[in-house]
């Protein structure tokens, strides 16, 4: 299975379901998907790399090995990961 990069907020210690980044990270862990955390700034205005990658400034964003990105609402991202569909179809 390919490794992905999880672009997320810097609050990696916050493990509650109200944290969108944790919801997606938790799903990656549960499914045994190898990932690297790329911490991004809290302020959206300080996220030019995220905007260049995904076309918007919201987190979380999953970056694939080919440089493409996947971004949706965190609950939808987690559902896709848990369904085993992260690497299928278009991201």
Secondary structure, DSSP 8 states (H G I E B T S, - for coil): ---EEEEEES-TT--STT-HHHHHHHHHHHTT--EEEEEE-SSGGG-HHHHHHHSS--S-EEE-TTS-EE---HHHHHHHHHTT-TTSS--
